[in-house]
Amino acid sequence: MTKEEQKFYLDSGFTLDQINEIQEGLELGLDTSVYAKKEFFAIQMRQIRLGQMERLPVEVYASTDYDWFQMEEIRSGLQDGVDITLYANPSISYDRMRQIRLGLNSGVDLSKYKKQDAGVLRELRKALMSKIYIVEYIQQGYNAEQLEQIRIALEKHLNITPYLNKELRGVSIHEIVEGLDKGLDVSCYARIDFSWQQMREIRLGMENRIDVSCYANPLYDWQQMHEIRLGLENGIDITPYYTLMYTATDMRRMRLALQENNNSLLFSEEQARFETFQDISVTVSSDEMEAFIYIKDSSRLTKAQIMSALNFSGVKKGIMEPEINKLLRGGFRDKTVRVAKGKASTDGPDGWYEYFFKTELDRQPKLLPDGSVDFSEIQWYEFVQAGQRIAVYHDAEMGEAGYTVTGRELPPRKGRERSVLIGNGFSLTEDDRTYIADVSGRIILDGNRIDIDKTLSIEEVSLATGNITFDGNIYVSGNVGVGALIQATGDVVVNGYVESATIESSEGSVCIKQGVNGNAVGYIKAAVDVTGKFFESCRVYAGNEIRAGYCLNCDLYSENKITISGKNGQLAGGMAYAKISIDVTSAGNRAGLATMIRIGENDELSERQDDVEQRIAETNKQLEILRNAYADFHVKYPPEVRNTMEMYLKVERAIFAKEKEVDALMMHKFDMEKEIEAVRNAQAVVHDTLYEGTVFEINGKRWTAKQARNVRLKRVDARVAVYRN
């Protein structure tokens, strides 16, 4: 663009941002006449220009009737190849457009609900994708916040309907969903006269097996409920403070006093008592746990005098006879001696679970005395059968009572109860203590959660049995034969051998205890780990780690690391790639078999890094244009005018949205930089022999090995450095 053309646009009232968009389009050879119009904001021009660069039919949105966010949603729809006529209408806000577009991308048409607000459309889209029907709740007038919780409940197959009420906020329905998910009787708090915070306190109490009836009353505020709940969970006697006459602050002070057996805090008006009898002075501590005698001359005392003084002072228990006898032997002048001591109450044993299955499994191969590695004993699954007892809860018990020197009993405290078990695939019996498996399958314990997953158990898989596809885990007790196909969402465990077969796990791991002979066609793929005794002539992909006893002529790809262990832990032939590390006993072989080992950066990581940086740059550019437009409004219009202008308010909202978008992208960039830093420190470790001819490529730098032993390799500056371990 010439200076004359720039002057023409400036004189015509175009802003510098608008002129920049026109100039960028001219430099790219675009038809700028489509958007070189003063009535377009610069950010609208940008959306049209980007569409032209992508060879999209921009005429469908190159109109001032659309704001820039609407333009962006239409442009994104054109990029995705969806039917934008279902939402390309100026009367549909951009956030509703977005939900319709995302739905179309997932094969869900929300256009007939386009009058609903964006939040409702979002929940309907997610529900339809999960094959959940929530239209009836939309028709009843539930808002997006409520619909989200209804959708979650239905996805978990929870019977939420009896407890629904449009007067309940979404956060209140969330508390009901949480309770139902944990198998609680939510009817005691699923009421409109409880706030969500009150519901939470009742739910947490029920989870921790305490009797909530003493505070499940809407007259208590949630802070009071909180203090009562904590007292019950700590096993203390709450009767001194649980009445409505005390504020939450008072309750907290009294609860802490009771927990510490500190009656001086509970009854702050009581002070240490002090009595004097002739040559004896008796002092009782403020908490009544100790009594002391001050004596002028012990040689003039009798036991009757001492006991009479103690009795008069209220000291009745914990009297220390040996100390009194010492006093009576004489020799004490102007001394204070402790003569009585109370006994603190004790906490009882906490509640605990008795499990009837192995709660910890060792998924690591065992190192044998001869240095080899045994993969056959890997404990990958723990199975249970439907109807099997899997856990029994043992209640917390009461501790021992204590006493003060005045004879007042200190009630014992009950141990803490454990929260109820949550999860899937089991039920709690009527005794509220015994857990029974509802289905047969793999059982996993994580904290207080138990999941029993569907597991298909087969003896062997071959062309005769046909391909196996299963939504869950698959356990093969025998072998997998030539040409077989196994696909599972969960873990796949093969007890025997695999020959020339394909095994895929979309969400779990694959473990082949005896090993794989792929004959150049075998393929093993897992979202997490792949483990096997050996791999020969096959392709292996792991989203996390590959572990084996040895690998020969394989193509290995791991998003994290590859470990070939044991005295025969050889990686020879083919290609192995790991993003972070490769750890082997030996690499290559004496015959000089071509072996390629790659570690560190890859094209996918570079592409992701470039993509996030481009998105940050583009969003910052849009933000700059919006801020310039915002400043222009401030120059041209007084506050009372611009604050009523829809376009000004749109710019203001857009700036806020784009700033949040930049923040999210910067966090993504930060996470990626940490990943890249780990990749830059990628290394290979060879514990025994590194054979000549093995080729390493570490973060783009290639090096052909000379024979060496026990070395570590990593890239340093522009070379591959080799260190002794």
Disulfide bonds with the S-S distance in Angstrom:
none
